[in-house]
Amino acid sequence: MAGMSGIPRSRGAFSGVMLILLGAWGGLIPFVGPYFHYAYTPPNTAWHFTLVRLWLEILPGTAVVLGGVLVTLSASRLIASGGAILAALGGGWFVVGREVNRLWPHLGVPGAPAGISVTRRVLEELGFFTGLGVVIVFFAALALGRCSVAVFQDAGAAADDGGYPVMAGTDPTATSTFPASTAVSPASSGHFYDDPADQPGGSGETQPGGYRPTA
């Protein structure tokens, strides 16, 4: 079973790369967004560090990037699955972090979308927090699901065409103790009787157990 703990690095490559890009977006957008008028206010200035940005955007973004790297590069199913779970937690924090932040008001408030139009404010809300978090959780779940499905695929591939048990292979020493087949083909026709005395007359020799083949 030790061989089943490994997976090809390409197994979660797409999901891992997407998690890296989304995590980098979530951690950097509050600092570079004001360059193209895509920001939260206050403060509506580029590269302005605050504790609330560290708490709600930088840390979860870093967690998502790290999880994506593990999913992309790791050949261990356990490590890749852990990376997917880490990324999912980071994505979930983008969604619920602002509400939890109410418990620690000394960290500051995330502010409000800086856009003038309703459409702009909705896009900023989705791109900074809720929409970003949902997409991250989706790709993290996709990566975790591919690791889980691989367990059953690899287990099925472990049984060869000769019908040997899983992991037994065709090694004679691994199969030498298997009992030989004792299957007996059933008779084509006949009847069973509980008591041989109840057998009706007819040709043929009565078999043990009250079985008498018919002509």
N, C-alpha and C positions, 0 to 999 in steps of 0.2 A: 504493500500500500504506500510505501514511501515515494514511489515514482509518480503517484497520482497527485502529489502536492505541487508539482511543477506545471506551468502552463507556458505556451509560446508567448513571447513578448508582444507579438502582434495581436493577441487576443483582445486587449482593451486599448489599443493604440488610439483609435479615433476618439473614444470617450475620454481617455486621458488627456489628449491634446485639447479637446474642447474644455475640459475642466481647468487646464492651465490658463487658457485664454480668458475664460470667464472669471477665474479668480484674480488674474492680473487686472482685468477691467474693474472689478469690484474694489480692489485695493488702490487703484490709481485714479479712477474717474473723479473723486472729490478734489484731487490736486490739479488735474489737467483739464477737467470739464469747463472751468471758466474761460479757457482760451477760446472755445467756440460756443460760449453762452449756454452751457449745459451744466447747471450747478444747483446746489442747495444754498440757501441763505438764512441767517448769516453764518460765516462770512462768505461772500461771493467773490473770493479772490483765489488765485492759483497758488498752490504749494503752501497753503496755510494749515499748519498742524494744530489739532486740538485733541484733547483726551477722548471726546465723543467720537471723533473720526477714527482714532486708534481702536476704540472699543467696538464700534459698529461696522467698520469698513476695512481697516487695515488688517486686523487680526483674523477675521473670517476669510478675507481674501487670501491671506497667506496660507491658512489651513487648506483652502480649496486648491491652491497652486501645489502645495506639498502633496496633497492627496492625488492630484492629477499626475504628478511626477512618479509616484509609487505605482499607480495604475499603468502608466505608459512603459516604465522601464523594468519593473520587477518581473522576474520569471517564477516567483513563488506565489501560489494561489492565496496563501494566508496573508502575505504582505500586500498583494494587490487588493484583496478584499478589505483589508484594514484601511488602505488608502481611499477606497471608494466610500467607506463609512465616514472617514474623516472629512472628505469633501462634502458628503451629504449633511453632516453636522454644520459645516461652515455655511452651506447654502440655506439650511434651516434658520441659522442665526441671522442671515440677511432679512429673513421674513419676520421673525419674532423679536429681534434684538431691540428694536425701538420701544416696544411695549415693556420688555424686561428692564430697559434702561430707566424707566420711570421710578424704579426702586432705588436708584442711585443718582439723584438729581445733581449731586456735586460734580458729576462727570460732564455736565452740560446737556444741551438739547441738540438734536440733529438739525433743527430748523425746518424750513419748508422749501418746496420747489421754487426756483427763482424765475421760472418762465412767466411771461405775461399772459399768454393765451391758455385756455383750458387744455387744449391738446398738448401744448408744450409741458405744462405741469404734470399731466398724466404720463407722458413719456419719461420725464425725469423721475417720477415716483417709481415707475416700472424698471427703469434702467439702473437706478441707484440701489433699490431695496427689493421690493416684493417680486417683481417680474424676474429680476436677476436670480434671486434665491430659488424660485420655482424651477427655472431652467437648469440651475446647478444641481438641484436635487434629482431632476429627471436624468441627467447624464450620469450622475453618481449611481442611481438605481440601475441604469442600463449597464454600467460597468460591473456592478455587483451581480446582476443577473447573469451576465455572460460568464463570470467566474463560477457561478453555481451550476449553470447548465453544463459547463465543461466537465464537471464531476461525473455526471451520468453518461456523457458521450465517451469520456475516457474509460469509464468502467465497462461500457458495452464493447468498446474496441479491444479490451483486454482479453476477451474470450475469442479463441481462434475458430476457424471454420471446421475444425475436427470435432468440435463439441466438448473440448476439455473445459474444466471449471476455470473461472476467472483467475488469472495470475498463474495457472498451472503450466501453460504453454504446451510444448510437445516434448518436454524432457521426459525420457523413459523413467528416470528415477522418481519423478513427481507423480507418475501415473501408474507405477507398477503395483501399487497396493489397491488399486480400484478393482472391485469385484467384476468378474466377467458377466456378460449378459446371460440371464437364465430364462429369458422370455420364451414361451412355448406358444406356437400358433394354435389358435382355437380350432376345434372341429367345425366342419362346414355345416353340419346339421346333427340333430339328436335331441334327446330328452333326458332330464334328470328326475329321479324318483327317490323319495325319502326312504322307502322300504322296497328292497329288490323284489319282494313277493307281490308288489302291486304292478310290476312290469307286465304289460300285455305281451302276448305271444308274438313271435316274429323272428326273423332271421337275424343273425349277428350275435356276437358274444357279449355278455354283460360285462361292463367295465367296473372297476372298483368305484365305490361312491354311488352306485345306483344309476350310472350313466349307460344308456343303451343306444348305440348309433342306429339310425334308421337306414333302411335300404335306399 
